[in-house]
Amino acid sequence: MLGEKAMLTEREGRILKSLIREYVATVMPVASKILAQKYNLGVSPATIRQEMARLEEGGYVIQPHTSAGRIPSEKGYRYYVELLMEEEELPEELQTLIRHQFYQVAREIEEWFRLATAVLSRMLRAAAFITYPRLSQPKFKHLELISIRDFLVLLILLLREAKLKEQTLVLEQALSQEELSRISRRLNELFAGLTAWEIREKKAELSPVEEKVREVVVELMEAEETEYEELYLEGLRHMLQQPEFSRKELALQIAELLEERHRFKSLISRIPLSDKPRAVIGSENPEEAMRNCALILGSYGLPDRASGAIGVVGPLRLPYEQAFSAVRFLSDIMSELIAELYG
């Protein structure tokens, strides 16, 4: 994720936004002249060129060849998604059409799954997926570290679901109960309300003892998690037709991951869901085969009871605004249908 000092100037942001939109549309490195001609940036090509050089220095864009224009980097896409993207509602006519399609099919969850993935895949020219709902992921509530003797410590972990977990730790140095209590207080503040994934990804300066406690907490919480039981996938061919996947080895790696349902289910099971879609971009993906992909993941279901995942996988060059809007809209429809069926 972005650091606190990663803010661009207003003009740099407008240039990065325009460059990403142009690259998403054309799949061609973007030159300053093109941005000056096609986007109302109010500055000369020379000024745009200087700003693009600064964006490159900051790691937001890349120049693939000496004579070429620039293309967005992972950092550029992440900045765009978090700070520049203007998510919009799908056109009303399209919303009406999609809703009509759902109420035309049989009232069976499998039919809804097939239709949801088909709609997303066609709209975004990407692979679309949806899972059966599962019980909500466990969340951290409270931690206590209790000295037993010398280097031996008892870790007591309370989850929000009122589950209590215990495990003994052997430390490399003996710590007093006062020191252990101080560590407990700090980690309770850092991890409050987080899932195992979020605790693992939390950026914080931890001591070796705190890092060891974090590892054990994550292991205990992951042991409580359940994977999605079933996953529907549609549109792999749409995704692999994108020019980014023209290399046979890369296309084969991605196809194998998505077609081996247990590997892909394991991947998305580790990503915490929220009430808004989220993007996992490039190297943020834990699976090596997904490092050239972007994943937009949303949730649907019955709040605090059971939720399923719905989303799309495509190249880094996804049309992010449209992807977020589409995933959010399909998530809302599926939640409504599930509530009618089981609520």
Protein Blocks (a to p, Z undefined) as FASTA:
>chain_A
ZZfklcccfklmmmmmmmmmmmmmnopacdfklmmmmpcghpafklmmmmmmmmmmnopa
ccfbfklccdddfklmmmmmmmmpccddddfklmmmmmmmmmmmccdfklmmmmmmmmmm
mmnopacddddddddddddfbdcdddfbhjbccdddddfkopacddddddfbdcdfklmm
mmmmmmmmmmgoiafklmmmpccdddfklmmmmmmmmmmmmmmpccdfbdcdehklmmmm
pmklmpmklmmmmmmmmmmmmlmmmmmmmpccdfbdcddehjlpmblklmmcccdddded
jehkbccdddddddfkbcfklmmmmmmmmmmmmmmmmmmmmZZ
